[in-house]
Amino acid sequence: DVIDIRALGKHGYFTYDPGFMATGSCESSITFIDGEKGVLLHRGFPIEELARDASYLEVCHMLLHGDAPNKEEYEEFENTIKRHTMVHEQIHMFFHGFRNDAHPMAMLNGTVGAMSSFYHSDLDVHNFDMRVRCAHRLIAKMPTLVAMCYKYNIGQPFVYPRNDLSYAANFLNMMFSVPAEEYKISPAVERAMDRIFTLHADHEQNASTSTVRLAGSSGANPYACIAAGVASLWGPAHGGANEACLQMLEEIGTVDRIPEFIARAKDKNDPFRLMGFGHRVYKNYDPRATVMQESCREVFAELDVKDPLLDVAMELERIALEDPYFAEKKLFPNVDFYSGIVLKAIGIPTNMFTCIFALSRTVGWISHWHEMMSDPGQKIGRPRQLYTGHTERKYTPIK
Ligand code: ACO
């Protein structure tokens, strides 16, 4: 049920809704979620079907341009993205300003924001074609920047993009090739990577997307807005959850220690939460988690990987789902519960997980920004507050 309260504001009234539990901030035709039923649709297409049958770039086309591409549209879109994969050579110098043990998200935040300094002079955020060009650049350059964060961290030379490879394979190549030895891309790993991108591509008005919209609502440079999204995503309650989830599984270590951690998650005096569990909107199984669990099994089987953390995760899920605490609060595994295990199997280090989420979500962020800026009635986002400070009082000069 939706109550349109816009008219109230004109009379000085506003709603008080900390955490925006019951506030719709915009109209959008991009993504639909039914949290009670565990449904997620992008432009009307179920996420399960997209994860199984569509490539990430097809999903990008849907989110940004409104519909699934036909063959010609897809080829043109893919070519456009491939033409934009290089970053300006001076971006390299930004990296040299970072300590090489910096968190990759700190570097990504800085370098995405720095793109504002390369694309500003002809930028008109009210021009449709210009907005689309920004979106293409961002979708194309994010894998390059993310791989550069990794290479800088481990002290290896940057690897330039290769446009003869698929979007996912190019990313893997930039991550894992070294001049002395080209990385051999397994089709199973390429497929799993692409699927991880798809599963994280958009999720309507989550914290980072709302951040991008709010930043963009003032007419700000879109690259700076995406940097704001990266910052918001970093927190462990949002995109940082897959990194935190893997750390939690490592800390649990063995199946026999699970009850101890379940008890801690239920203890109100302990700040510990089961990472990868619970969601603001899903009060049922997160459909992305189901696909991710399948992907996890596929990758493990095809790569013949054995990881005791997968056993811990599956047992933890089983015990939690049978526990009345989790049932009563409708806490189910979310997408991040299994994504960390898949990323680990692919060889991605834990501190890169959130960067990969940011790479995948960039298309969602920029599609929402584009949708917002396309609305002729678009207004600056400006929430009100419930003031709890002093009433008016007399100021006494310090002297
Ligand atoms: N473990 C234990 N208890 C939990 C958990 C959890 N993971 N999540 C929520 N709860 C409990 C809370 O303690 C609270 O209990 P109370 O009603 O007795 O106070 C109740 O469930 C509701 O939780 P809220 O924090 O009010 O729910 P909210 O919608 O604000 O938070 C969130 C959602 C942030 C995702 C939360 O479930 C959480 O912290 N989960 C762990 C982090 C995580 O996995 N984040 C990824 C989200 S998905 C994504 O960003 C891709």
Residues whose N, C-alpha, C, O or C-beta is under 5 A from the ligand:
A	BS01	ACO	P236 A237 H238 G239 A241 A265 R273 L274 M275 G276 F277 G278 H279 R280 K329 N334
